[in-house]
Amino acid sequence: MKKTLTLVLAVIIILAGLAGCGNSKNQSNNSSQPQPSSTEQSKTTSPLAEASAANKAGKKTLVVYFSLPETTNPNNMTKEEANSTVVVGGEVLGNTQYVAYLIQKNTGADIFRIEPKTPYPTNHKTLVDLAKAEQNNKARPELAKKVENLGQYDVIFLGYPNWWGDMPMILYSFLESHNLSGKTIIPFNTHGGSGFSNTISTIAALQPNANVIKNGFTVSRNTVQNCADDVAAWVKELGY
Ligand SMILES: Cc1cc2nc3c(=O)[nH]c(=O)nc-3n(C[C@H](O)[C@H](O)[C@H](O)COP(=O)(O)O)c2cc1C
């Protein structure tokens, strides 16, 4: 009899213990703290991924950008080449590329450059004419590659230059071939005077199930080389 009683008590204690584990798991799942994604939990190798996982918002972030510096040579630039570039430590970056790097630096995000399968010309007039023709033809230039493991990202900073009052057509290619549903898209752009034009509404129309932030970051090519502090302040406002 005593043996049976001990056995019954032991079973009750074990069951109570199991119920306790279940409760604490539920509590942590219901917590208002952002939960790391399963990919973040399993990824331990990349320093970038670690920085991203640790960012203040607790969200995994990717910076996606397209940029077309019209030269790679920092010396003897034409006016057009200088207009489309920022030189940092002797390295020539596109204007939007420079802003993308600043965002990455301030957020610890991963970064992805949108590139066409067939490279664009860097001669200014040829490029301007080709871009106009692409726009007129509603072209969808083929991407050199797509984002891998898109599912792991919660926030996408999306950057591009203003081309003919719109996004370059390759941004349409990108947005139509990546499903950003449920993600937050934060646009940024560089321009020669037109700002964003209507591009933010266009992004929202192409990704109707994404949360597209309306107050993105836009900067003129005339002041882009001095925008580091503004970018830092902006991403801080966003919670990074
Ligand atoms: C094909 C082409 C079209 C452009 N169209 C416009 C435009 O309509 N409005 C504007 O403000 N800037 C326009 N620009 C200027 C670019 O937006 C600006 O130089 C930008 O900073 C370039 O960024 P990137 O160096 O990252 O490519 C155009 C530039 C190019 C090459």
The ligand as an SDF file (V2000), in Angstrom:
LIG
                    3D

 31 33  0  0  0  0  0  0  0  0999 V2000
   19.2210   57.1510  -66.6430 C   0  0  0  0  0  0  0  0  0  0  0  0
   19.1420   58.2400  -65.6060 C   0  0  0  0  0  0  0  0  0  0  0  0
   17.9660   58.9260  -65.4240 C   0  0  0  0  0  0  0  0  0  0  0  0
   17.8600   59.8760  -64.4220 C   0  0  0  0  0  0  0  0  0  0  0  0
   16.6570   60.5200  -64.2380 N   0  0  0  0  0  0  0  0  0  0  0  0
   16.5100   61.3720  -63.1970 C   0  0  0  0  0  0  0  0  0  0  0  0
   15.2560   61.9830  -62.9170 C   0  0  0  0  0  0  0  0  0  0  0  0
   14.2730   61.8080  -63.6210 O   0  0  0  0  0  0  0  0  0  0  0  0
   15.1660   62.7890  -61.8270 N   0  0  0  0  0  0  0  0  0  0  0  0
   16.2250   63.0220  -61.0040 C   0  0  0  0  0  0  0  0  0  0  0  0
   16.0910   63.7270  -60.0230 O   0  0  0  0  0  0  0  0  0  0  0  0
   17.4420   62.4550  -61.2520 N   0  0  0  0  0  0  0  0  0  0  0  0
   17.6010   61.6350  -62.3180 C   0  0  0  0  0  0  0  0  0  0  0  0
   18.8240   61.0390  -62.5390 N   0  0  0  0  0  0  0  0  0  0  0  0
   19.9480   61.3130  -61.6340 C   0  0  0  0  0  0  0  0  0  0  0  0
   20.1520   60.1770  -60.6430 C   0  0  0  0  0  0  0  0  0  0  0  0
   18.9660   59.9220  -59.9270 O   0  0  0  0  0  0  0  0  0  0  0  0
   21.2420   60.5150  -59.6380 C   0  0  0  0  0  0  0  0  0  0  0  0
   22.4350   60.8670  -60.2950 O   0  0  0  0  0  0  0  0  0  0  0  0
   21.4840   59.3750  -58.6830 C   0  0  0  0  0  0  0  0  0  0  0  0
   22.0860   59.8410  -57.5130 O   0  0  0  0  0  0  0  0  0  0  0  0
   22.3650   58.2580  -59.2710 C   0  0  0  0  0  0  0  0  0  0  0  0
   22.5200   57.2480  -58.3020 O   0  0  0  0  0  0  0  0  0  0  0  0
   23.5510   56.0490  -58.4510 P   0  0  0  0  0  0  0  0  0  0  0  0
   24.9180   56.6400  -58.5380 O   0  0  0  0  0  0  0  0  0  0  0  0
   23.3630   55.2710  -57.2130 O   0  0  0  0  0  0  0  0  0  0  0  0
   23.1770   55.2790  -59.6660 O   0  0  0  0  0  0  0  0  0  0  0  0
   18.9710   60.1310  -63.5790 C   0  0  0  0  0  0  0  0  0  0  0  0
   20.1610   59.4620  -63.8030 C   0  0  0  0  0  0  0  0  0  0  0  0
   20.2630   58.5200  -64.8050 C   0  0  0  0  0  0  0  0  0  0  0  0
   21.5610   57.8020  -65.0300 C   0  0  0  0  0  0  0  0  0  0  0  0
  1  2  1  0
  2  3  1  0
  2 30  2  0
  3  4  2  0
  4  5  1  0
  4 28  1  0
  5  6  2  0
  6  7  1  0
  6 13  1  0
  7  8  2  0
  7  9  1  0
  9 10  1  0
 10 11  2  0
 10 12  1  0
 12 13  2  0
 13 14  1  0
 14 15  1  0
 14 28  1  0
 15 16  1  0
 16 17  1  0
 16 18  1  0
 18 19  1  0
 18 20  1  0
 20 21  1  0
 20 22  1  0
 22 23  1  0
 23 24  1  0
 24 25  2  0
 24 26  1  0
 24 27  1  0
 28 29  2  0
 29 30  1  0
 30 31  1  0
M  END
$$$$
